[in-house]
Amino acid sequence: MQHGGSGDSVDIFQLLADEYARKILLAADSGPKTAKTLSEECDASLTTIYRRVSVLQEHELVEEHHTVDSDGSHRSEFETSLEELHVTISDGKLSLTVETRDDLADNFTSLWSDLRGGD
């Protein structure tokens, strides 16, 4: 995902400047976590967690997984999808490239397909 010098890049920089957003990204990097678990690990209220997760999802930095427990209750778990962030300064403009795990998986699938000579 490429972000130019537009407001998107500024939004992501501001989001990553937020301590709770960074804590959520790091905590949810080891695997899907519930909001309650993130709240405990990040030492933040559930309201703060949900607010930050919502913004992180808008920028495709966190993805939500829906699961059903053995008792039939539904719950959401959140996992970091951000893999790499590249900042480039060129011609007086700042540009941001965000790579997510999905991008890397797609690239691997494409590479594997090319190696096999199929589609």
PAFI-215128 format. One record per residue: residue number from 1; residue in three letters; x, y, z of N, C-alpha, C in turn. Coordinates in Angstrom, 1 decimal. Layout:
% PAFI-215128
(atom NUM; ala; (X; Y; Z); (X; Y; Z); (X; Y; Z))
...
***
This chain:
% PAFI-215128
(atom 1; met; (0.9; -1.2; 0.0); (0.0; 0.0; 0.0); (0.9; 1.2; 0.0))
(atom 2; gln; (0.7; 2.1; -0.9); (1.5; 3.3; -1.1); (0.7; 4.5; -0.6))
(atom 3; his; (1.3; 5.3; 0.2); (0.7; 6.6; 0.6); (1.6; 7.7; 0.1))
(atom 4; gly; (1.0; 8.6; -0.6); (1.8; 9.7; -1.1); (2.0; 10.8; 0.0))
(atom 5; gly; (2.3; 12.0; -0.4); (2.5; 13.1; 0.5); (1.1; 13.6; 1.0))
(atom 6; ser; (0.1; 12.9; 0.8); (-1.3; 13.3; 1.2); (-1.5; 13.2; 2.7))
(atom 7; gly; (-2.7; 13.5; 3.1); (-3.1; 13.4; 4.5); (-3.0; 12.0; 5.0))
(atom 8; asp; (-3.0; 10.9; 4.2); (-2.9; 9.6; 4.6); (-1.6; 9.3; 5.4))
(atom 9; ser; (-0.5; 9.8; 4.8); (0.8; 9.7; 5.4); (0.9; 10.4; 6.8))
(atom 10; val; (0.3; 11.6; 6.8); (0.3; 12.4; 8.0); (-0.5; 11.6; 9.1))
(atom 11; asp; (-1.7; 11.1; 8.7); (-2.5; 10.3; 9.6); (-1.8; 9.1; 10.2))
(atom 12; ile; (-1.0; 8.4; 9.4); (-0.3; 7.2; 9.9); (0.8; 7.7; 10.8))
(atom 13; phe; (1.5; 8.7; 10.5); (2.6; 9.2; 11.3); (2.0; 9.6; 12.7))
(atom 14; gln; (0.9; 10.3; 12.7); (0.2; 10.7; 13.9); (-0.3; 9.5; 14.7))
(atom 15; leu; (-0.8; 8.6; 14.0); (-1.3; 7.3; 14.7); (-0.1; 6.6; 15.3))
(atom 16; leu; (1.0; 6.5; 14.6); (2.2; 5.8; 15.2); (2.8; 6.6; 16.3))
(atom 17; ala; (2.6; 7.8; 16.3); (3.1; 8.7; 17.4); (2.4; 8.4; 18.7))
(atom 18; asp; (1.2; 7.8; 18.6); (0.4; 7.5; 19.8); (0.9; 6.3; 20.5))
(atom 19; glu; (1.2; 6.4; 21.8); (1.7; 5.3; 22.6); (0.8; 4.1; 22.6))
(atom 20; tyr; (-0.5; 4.3; 22.8); (-1.4; 3.2; 22.9); (-1.5; 2.4; 21.5))
(atom 21; ala; (-1.5; 3.2; 20.4); (-1.5; 2.5; 19.1); (-0.3; 1.7; 18.9))
(atom 22; arg; (0.9; 2.2; 19.3); (2.1; 1.4; 19.2); (2.1; 0.1; 20.1))
(atom 23; lys; (1.6; 0.3; 21.3); (1.5; -0.8; 22.2); (0.5; -1.9; 21.7))
(atom 24; ile; (-0.6; -1.5; 21.1); (-1.5; -2.4; 20.5); (-0.9; -3.2; 19.3))
(atom 25; leu; (-0.2; -2.5; 18.5); (0.5; -3.1; 17.3); (1.5; -4.1; 17.8))
(atom 26; leu; (2.3; -3.8; 18.8); (3.3; -4.7; 19.4); (2.6; -5.9; 20.1))
(atom 27; ala; (1.6; -5.7; 20.9); (0.9; -6.7; 21.6); (0.2; -7.7; 20.7))
(atom 28; ala; (-0.4; -7.2; 19.6); (-1.2; -8.0; 18.7); (-0.3; -8.6; 17.6))
(atom 29; asp; (1.0; -8.4; 17.7); (1.9; -8.9; 16.6); (2.1; -10.4; 16.8))
(atom 30; ser; (2.0; -10.9; 18.1); (2.3; -12.3; 18.4); (1.2; -13.2; 18.1))
(atom 31; gly; (0.0; -12.7; 17.7); (-1.1; -13.5; 17.4); (-2.4; -12.7; 17.8))
(atom 32; pro; (-3.5; -13.2; 17.3); (-4.8; -12.5; 17.6); (-5.0; -12.4; 19.1))
(atom 33; lys; (-5.5; -11.2; 19.5); (-5.8; -11.0; 20.9); (-7.2; -10.3; 21.0))
(atom 34; thr; (-7.9; -10.6; 22.1); (-9.2; -10.0; 22.4); (-8.9; -8.6; 22.9))
(atom 35; ala; (-9.9; -7.7; 22.8); (-9.8; -6.4; 23.3); (-9.5; -6.4; 24.8))
(atom 36; lys; (-10.1; -7.3; 25.6); (-9.8; -7.5; 27.0); (-8.3; -7.8; 27.3))
(atom 37; thr; (-7.7; -8.7; 26.5); (-6.3; -9.0; 26.6); (-5.5; -7.8; 26.3))
(atom 38; leu; (-5.8; -7.1; 25.2); (-5.0; -6.0; 24.8); (-5.1; -4.9; 25.9))
(atom 39; ser; (-6.3; -4.7; 26.5); (-6.5; -3.8; 27.5); (-5.5; -4.1; 28.7))
(atom 40; glu; (-5.4; -5.3; 29.1); (-4.5; -5.7; 30.2); (-3.1; -5.5; 29.8))
(atom 41; glu; (-2.7; -6.0; 28.6); (-1.3; -5.9; 28.2); (-0.8; -4.5; 27.9))
(atom 42; cys; (-1.7; -3.7; 27.5); (-1.3; -2.3; 27.1); (-1.6; -1.3; 28.3))
(atom 43; asp; (-2.2; -1.8; 29.4); (-2.6; -1.0; 30.5); (-3.4; 0.2; 30.0))
(atom 44; ala; (-4.5; -0.1; 29.3); (-5.4; 0.9; 28.8); (-6.9; 0.4; 29.0))
(atom 45; ser; (-7.8; 1.4; 29.0); (-9.2; 1.0; 29.2); (-9.7; 0.4; 27.9))
(atom 46; leu; (-10.8; -0.4; 28.0); (-11.4; -1.0; 26.8); (-11.8; 0.1; 25.8))
(atom 47; thr; (-12.3; 1.2; 26.3); (-12.7; 2.3; 25.4); (-11.5; 2.8; 24.6))
(atom 48; thr; (-10.3; 3.0; 25.2); (-9.1; 3.4; 24.5); (-8.7; 2.3; 23.5))
(atom 49; ile; (-8.8; 1.1; 23.9); (-8.4; 0.0; 23.0); (-9.3; 0.0; 21.8))
(atom 50; tyr; (-10.6; 0.0; 22.0); (-11.5; 0.0; 20.8); (-11.3; 1.2; 19.9))
(atom 51; arg; (-11.1; 2.4; 20.5); (-10.9; 3.6; 19.7); (-9.6; 3.5; 18.8))
(atom 52; arg; (-8.5; 3.0; 19.5); (-7.3; 2.9; 18.7); (-7.4; 1.8; 17.6))
(atom 53; val; (-8.0; 0.7; 18.0); (-8.1; -0.4; 17.1); (-8.9; 0.0; 15.9))
(atom 54; ser; (-10.0; 0.8; 16.1); (-10.8; 1.3; 15.0); (-10.0; 2.1; 14.0))
(atom 55; val; (-9.1; 3.0; 14.5); (-8.3; 3.8; 13.6); (-7.2; 3.0; 13.0))
(atom 56; leu; (-6.6; 2.0; 13.7); (-5.6; 1.1; 13.1); (-6.2; 0.3; 12.0))
(atom 57; gln; (-7.5; -0.1; 12.2); (-8.2; -0.9; 11.1); (-8.5; 0.0; 9.9))
(atom 58; glu; (-8.8; 1.2; 10.1); (-9.1; 2.2; 9.0); (-7.9; 2.3; 8.1))
(atom 59; his; (-6.7; 2.2; 8.7); (-5.4; 2.2; 7.9); (-4.8; 0.9; 7.6))
(atom 60; glu; (-5.7; -0.2; 7.8); (-5.3; -1.6; 7.5); (-4.0; -2.0; 8.2))
(atom 61; leu; (-3.8; -1.5; 9.4); (-2.6; -1.9; 10.2); (-3.0; -3.0; 11.2))
(atom 62; val; (-4.3; -3.2; 11.4); (-4.8; -4.3; 12.3); (-6.0; -4.9; 11.6))
(atom 63; glu; (-6.1; -6.3; 11.7); (-7.2; -6.9; 11.2); (-8.0; -7.6; 12.3))
(atom 64; glu; (-9.3; -7.8; 12.0); (-10.2; -8.4; 13.0); (-10.6; -9.8; 12.6))
(atom 65; his; (-10.5; -10.7; 13.6); (-10.9; -12.1; 13.3); (-12.1; -12.4; 14.2))
(atom 66; his; (-13.2; -12.9; 13.7); (-14.3; -13.3; 14.4); (-14.3; -14.8; 14.8))
(atom 67; thr; (-14.5; -15.1; 16.0); (-14.4; -16.5; 16.4); (-15.7; -16.8; 17.2))
(atom 68; val; (-16.0; -18.1; 17.3); (-17.1; -18.6; 18.1); (-16.6; -19.5; 19.1))
(atom 69; asp; (-16.8; -19.2; 20.4); (-16.4; -20.1; 21.5); (-17.2; -21.4; 21.6))
(atom 70; ser; (-16.7; -22.3; 22.3); (-17.4; -23.6; 22.5); (-18.8; -23.5; 23.0))
(atom 71; asp; (-19.0; -22.4; 23.8); (-20.3; -22.1; 24.3); (-21.3; -21.4; 23.4))
(atom 72; gly; (-20.7; -21.1; 22.2); (-21.5; -20.4; 21.1); (-21.4; -18.9; 21.1))
(atom 73; ser; (-20.7; -18.4; 22.1); (-20.6; -16.9; 22.1); (-19.6; -16.4; 21.1))
(atom 74; his; (-19.9; -15.3; 20.5); (-19.0; -14.7; 19.5); (-18.1; -13.7; 20.1))
(atom 75; arg; (-16.9; -13.7; 19.6); (-15.9; -12.7; 20.1); (-15.0; -12.3; 18.9))
(atom 76; ser; (-14.4; -11.1; 19.1); (-13.5; -10.6; 18.1); (-12.1; -10.6; 18.7))
(atom 77; glu; (-11.2; -10.9; 17.8); (-9.8; -10.9; 18.1); (-9.1; -10.0; 17.1))
(atom 78; phe; (-8.0; -9.3; 17.6); (-7.3; -8.4; 16.7); (-5.9; -8.8; 16.5))
(atom 79; glu; (-5.4; -8.7; 15.3); (-4.0; -9.0; 15.0); (-3.4; -8.0; 14.1))
(atom 80; thr; (-2.1; -7.7; 14.4); (-1.4; -6.7; 13.6); (-1.2; -7.3; 12.2))
(atom 81; ser; (-1.5; -6.4; 11.2); (-1.2; -6.8; 9.8); (0.0; -6.1; 9.3))
(atom 82; leu; (0.4; -5.0; 10.0); (1.6; -4.2; 9.5); (2.8; -5.1; 9.6))
(atom 83; glu; (3.6; -5.1; 8.5); (4.8; -5.9; 8.5); (6.0; -5.0; 8.4))
(atom 84; glu; (5.9; -4.0; 7.4); (7.0; -3.1; 7.2); (6.4; -1.7; 6.9))
(atom 85; leu; (7.2; -0.7; 7.2); (6.9; 0.7; 7.0); (8.1; 1.4; 6.4))
(atom 86; his; (8.0; 2.0; 5.2); (9.1; 2.6; 4.6); (8.8; 4.1; 4.4))
(atom 87; val; (9.7; 5.0; 4.7); (9.5; 6.4; 4.5); (10.6; 6.8; 3.5))
(atom 88; thr; (10.1; 7.5; 2.5); (11.1; 8.0; 1.5); (10.9; 9.6; 1.3))
(atom 89; ile; (12.0; 10.3; 1.3); (12.0; 11.7; 1.1); (12.6; 11.9; -0.3))
(atom 90; ser; (11.9; 12.5; -1.2); (12.4; 12.7; -2.6); (11.7; 13.9; -3.2))
(atom 91; asp; (12.5; 14.8; -3.8); (12.0; 16.0; -4.4); (11.1; 16.8; -3.5))
(atom 92; gly; (11.5; 16.9; -2.2); (10.8; 17.7; -1.3); (9.5; 17.1; -0.8))
(atom 93; lys; (9.3; 15.9; -1.1); (8.0; 15.2; -0.7); (8.3; 14.0; 0.1))
(atom 94; leu; (7.4; 13.8; 1.1); (7.5; 12.6; 2.0); (6.6; 11.6; 1.4))
(atom 95; ser; (7.0; 10.3; 1.3); (6.1; 9.3; 0.9); (6.3; 8.1; 1.7))
(atom 96; leu; (5.2; 7.4; 2.0); (5.1; 6.3; 2.9); (4.7; 5.1; 2.2))
(atom 97; thr; (5.4; 4.0; 2.4); (5.0; 2.7; 1.8); (4.7; 1.7; 3.0))
(atom 98; val; (3.5; 1.2; 3.0); (3.2; 0.3; 4.1); (3.0; -1.1; 3.5))
(atom 99; glu; (3.7; -2.1; 4.1); (3.5; -3.5; 3.6); (2.9; -4.2; 4.7))
(atom 100; thr; (1.8; -4.9; 4.4); (1.1; -5.7; 5.3); (1.4; -7.2; 5.1))
(atom 101; arg; (1.0; -8.0; 6.0); (1.2; -9.5; 5.9); (0.5; -10.0; 4.7))
(atom 102; asp; (-0.7; -9.5; 4.4); (-1.4; -9.9; 3.2); (-0.7; -9.6; 1.9))
(atom 103; asp; (0.0; -8.4; 1.9); (0.8; -8.0; 0.7); (1.9; -9.0; 0.5))
(atom 104; leu; (2.6; -9.4; 1.6); (3.7; -10.3; 1.5); (3.2; -11.7; 1.1))
(atom 105; ala; (2.1; -12.1; 1.7); (1.5; -13.5; 1.3); (1.2; -13.5; -0.2))
(atom 106; asp; (0.6; -12.4; -0.7); (0.2; -12.3; -2.1); (1.5; -12.3; -3.0))
(atom 107; asn; (2.5; -11.6; -2.5); (3.8; -11.6; -3.3); (4.4; -13.0; -3.3))
(atom 108; phe; (4.3; -13.7; -2.2); (4.9; -15.1; -2.2); (4.1; -16.0; -3.1))
(atom 109; thr; (2.8; -15.9; -3.0); (1.9; -16.7; -3.9); (2.2; -16.4; -5.4))
(atom 110; ser; (2.4; -15.2; -5.7); (2.7; -14.8; -7.1); (4.0; -15.3; -7.5))
(atom 111; leu; (5.0; -15.2; -6.6); (6.4; -15.7; -6.9); (6.4; -17.2; -7.1))
(atom 112; trp; (5.7; -17.9; -6.2); (5.6; -19.4; -6.3); (4.9; -19.8; -7.6))
(atom 113; ser; (3.9; -19.1; -8.0); (3.2; -19.4; -9.2); (4.1; -19.2; -10.4))
(atom 114; asp; (4.9; -18.1; -10.4); (5.8; -17.8; -11.5); (6.9; -18.9; -11.6))
(atom 115; leu; (7.4; -19.4; -10.4); (8.4; -20.4; -10.4); (7.9; -21.7; -11.0))
(atom 116; arg; (6.6; -22.0; -10.7); (6.0; -23.2; -11.2); (5.6; -23.1; -12.7))
(atom 117; gly; (5.5; -21.8; -13.2); (5.2; -21.6; -14.6); (3.7; -21.7; -14.8))
(atom 118; gly; (2.9; -21.6; -13.8); (1.5; -21.7; -13.9); (0.9; -20.4; -13.5))
(atom 119; asp; (-0.5; -20.3; -13.4); (-1.1; -19.1; -13.0); (-1.6; -19.1; -11.6))
***
